[in-house]
Amino acid sequence: MAAKTTAKKRAVAKADAKYGTVGKVRLLYPVLASCMLDRNDPPEEVRNEEVKRFYESTVRAVELSKNPNVAVCEFSAGQTLKDTKILEIQATYFVAFSHEDTSLPDTDKCKLLEEMAEAAAWPLFRDLFIHIGSQSGEELPLLPNVPKLRWLKPDEDADETTPRT
């Protein structure tokens, strides 16, 4: 057992020497907190209108002062006909990391949380979107590989903005 501990300490020391404080960051896998599918009837006055894709992706920091540092990612995507959302899939994920360096600035923490949302939570949502779409019998368009994330203030609501197409 002592040999494993010593080998682990050497590996951590080597990572610290090579990468600095990055070696002390522990990323936590995104957690799906909620998921919802919403369908609406298309407007009756619409004739031969084109169905358009939309998506919205927001991130809100929940806790930056303590370990772990946590953010909520709220994703929504679907189809619109005129100005009516005829199909919408929404999901909320938590992303988090812990870091031994307590002097890490909040801007760096937010940047890391944003990168985690793009690299870990968004791909999970894209898979969920396609899976639910295929199960619902809808042929949904693909979502972009990298979303245009928008940071929300703690008191701001995600529904106050116009979705992206």
C-alpha positions in Angstrom: 0.0 0.0 0.0 2.9 2.4 0.8 4.3 1.9 -2.7 1.0 2.9 -4.3 0.8 6.1 -2.1 4.4 7.0 -2.9 3.8 6.5 -6.7 0.7 8.6 -6.5 2.5 11.4 -4.7 5.3 11.3 -7.3 2.7 11.5 -10.1 1.0 14.5 -8.4 4.3 16.2 -7.8 5.3 15.7 -11.4 2.0 17.1 -12.7 2.4 20.1 -10.3 5.9 20.8 -11.7 4.7 20.5 -15.3 1.3 22.2 -15.2 1.5 24.3 -12.1 -1.8 24.7 -10.2 -3.7 23.0 -13.1 -2.6 19.7 -11.7 -4.6 20.4 -8.5 -8.0 20.8 -10.3 -10.5 18.0 -9.9 -13.3 18.1 -12.6 -16.6 16.6 -11.7 -18.8 14.9 -14.3 -21.9 16.9 -15.2 -25.1 15.8 -13.5 -28.5 16.0 -15.3 -30.9 17.6 -12.8 -34.1 17.9 -15.0 -35.3 17.2 -18.4 -38.6 18.2 -20.2 -40.2 17.8 -23.6 -42.9 20.3 -24.5 -45.0 20.1 -27.7 -47.5 22.7 -29.0 -49.8 22.7 -31.9 -48.7 24.8 -34.8 -50.7 28.0 -35.5 -53.7 27.4 -37.7 -53.0 30.4 -39.9 -49.6 29.1 -41.0 -49.4 27.7 -44.5 -46.2 26.4 -46.1 -44.0 28.1 -43.5 -40.5 26.8 -42.9 -39.8 25.1 -39.6 -36.7 26.6 -37.9 -34.4 25.3 -35.3 -33.6 27.3 -32.1 -31.4 26.7 -29.1 -30.6 28.6 -25.9 -27.7 27.8 -23.6 -27.0 29.6 -20.4 -24.7 29.2 -17.5 -25.1 30.6 -13.9 -22.6 30.3 -11.2 -24.1 29.0 -8.0 -21.1 28.8 -5.7 -17.7 30.2 -6.3 -16.5 30.9 -2.8 -16.2 27.3 -1.6 -15.1 24.0 -2.9 -16.6 22.6 -5.1 -17.3 25.5 -7.4 -20.7 24.9 -9.0 -22.6 26.2 -12.0 -26.0 25.5 -13.5 -26.2 25.0 -17.2 -29.7 25.4 -18.7 -30.1 24.2 -22.3 -33.2 24.4 -24.5 -33.6 23.5 -28.2 -36.3 22.6 -30.6 -38.3 23.8 -33.5 -40.4 26.9 -34.2 -43.0 27.7 -36.8 -43.5 31.4 -37.2 -43.1 32.6 -33.6 -44.5 29.5 -31.9 -42.3 26.8 -30.3 -43.9 23.6 -31.6 -41.3 21.3 -30.0 -38.9 22.2 -27.2 -36.5 20.0 -25.2 -35.1 21.5 -22.0 -32.5 20.2 -19.7 -30.6 21.5 -16.6 -27.1 20.2 -15.7 -24.8 20.9 -12.8 -21.1 21.2 -13.5 -18.5 21.5 -10.8 -14.8 21.4 -10.0 -12.7 21.6 -6.9 -9.4 23.3 -6.6 -6.8 23.3 -3.8 -5.6 26.9 -4.5 -8.0 29.1 -2.6 -6.6 32.3 -4.2 -7.9 31.4 -7.6 -9.8 34.5 -8.9 -13.5 34.2 -9.6 -12.9 35.1 -13.3 -10.7 32.1 -13.7 -13.3 29.9 -11.9 -16.1 31.2 -14.2 -13.9 30.6 -17.3 -13.3 27.0 -16.2 -17.0 26.4 -15.5 -17.8 27.8 -19.0 -15.3 25.5 -20.6 -16.8 22.6 -18.7 -20.3 23.5 -19.8 -19.1 23.6 -23.5 -16.9 20.5 -23.3 -18.9 18.2 -21.0 -22.5 19.3 -20.4 -23.4 20.5 -23.9 -22.4 17.2 -25.7 -24.6 15.4 -23.1 -27.5 17.7 -24.0 -26.9 17.2 -27.8 -27.1 13.4 -27.3 -30.3 13.8 -25.1 -31.8 16.1 -27.7 -31.3 13.6 -30.6 -32.4 10.6 -28.4 -35.6 12.2 -27.3 -36.2 13.5 -30.9 -35.8 10.0 -32.3 -38.1 8.5 -29.7 -40.8 11.2 -30.4 -40.8 10.4 -34.1 -39.6 13.9 -35.0 -36.7 14.5 -37.4 -34.8 17.2 -35.5 -31.9 19.2 -36.9 -28.4 18.8 -35.4 -27.3 21.3 -32.8 -23.9 23.0 -33.1 -20.9 21.3 -31.7 -20.0 24.3 -29.5 -22.8 26.5 -28.2 -22.9 30.2 -27.8 -23.1 30.3 -24.0 -24.5 33.3 -22.2 -23.8 33.9 -18.5 -26.7 34.8 -16.3 -26.6 37.1 -13.3 -27.8 35.4 -10.1 -31.2 37.1 -10.3 -31.7 36.9 -14.1 -34.2 34.5 -15.7 -33.2 32.4 -18.7 -36.5 33.0 -20.4 -36.0 36.7 -20.8 -34.0 36.4 -24.0 -34.5 35.6 -27.6 -33.4 32.0 -28.5 -30.7 31.5 -31.1 -31.5 29.9 -34.5 
